[in-house]
Amino acid sequence: MTKKLLECIGIDPARIRLEWISASEALKFAQVVKDFVEETKGIGPNPFSHREKTRGMGGISSKNINQIPDGERRH
């Protein structure tokens, strides 16, 4: 369901991943994180990243953020 929601707002569903890993599986955890980072890098920059907006890559502008009522903003 989360992947469908992400897709609806224009975010590649491959940006989210759920893995069940035991606390005793440190090597597996490290490998899963390494693989996910590489996969995410291959997707490209986050389309909503404010930092990328300043580089001309798209995203949410500070003008748009300032139009959100203070009680609804997350910093």
C-alpha positions in Angstrom: 0.0 0.0 0.0 2.8 2.4 0.8 4.4 1.8 -2.5 1.1 2.7 -4.3 0.9 5.9 -2.3 4.4 6.9 -3.2 3.7 6.2 -6.9 0.6 8.4 -6.7 2.6 11.4 -5.4 5.4 10.9 -8.0 8.0 9.0 -6.0 9.6 5.9 -7.3 8.3 3.0 -5.1 11.8 1.5 -5.3 12.8 4.2 -2.7 11.2 2.1 0.1 12.1 -1.3 1.2 11.1 -3.5 4.1 13.4 -6.3 5.4 13.0 -8.4 8.5 16.5 -8.8 10.0 17.3 -10.2 13.4 19.6 -8.3 15.8 22.0 -11.2 15.5 22.3 -10.8 11.7 24.7 -7.8 11.6 26.4 -9.0 8.3 23.0 -9.4 6.6 22.0 -5.9 7.8 25.1 -4.3 6.5 24.7 -6.0 3.1 21.0 -5.1 2.8 21.8 -1.4 3.6 24.7 -1.4 1.1 22.5 -2.9 -1.6 19.7 -0.5 -0.9 22.0 2.5 -1.1 23.4 1.4 -4.4 19.9 0.8 -5.8 18.7 4.2 -4.6 21.7 5.9 -6.1 20.7 4.3 -9.4 17.2 5.8 -9.2 18.6 9.3 -9.0 17.9 12.3 -6.8 14.8 12.6 -4.7 12.3 14.6 -6.8 11.2 16.5 -3.7 14.6 17.2 -2.2 15.0 20.9 -1.3 18.7 20.6 -1.6 18.4 19.5 -5.2 16.1 22.4 -5.9 18.9 24.8 -5.2 20.9 23.0 -7.8 18.1 23.3 -10.4 17.1 19.6 -10.1 13.5 20.2 -9.1 11.8 19.7 -5.7 9.8 21.7 -3.3 10.7 25.4 -3.2 10.8 27.4 0.0 7.9 29.5 -1.5 5.7 26.4 -1.5 6.8 25.4 2.0 5.9 28.9 3.3 2.4 28.5 2.1 1.8 25.5 4.5 0.3 26.6 7.8 2.8 26.5 10.6 1.0 23.8 12.5 1.3 21.4 9.5 5.0 21.9 8.7 7.6 19.3 9.6 11.2 20.5 10.0 
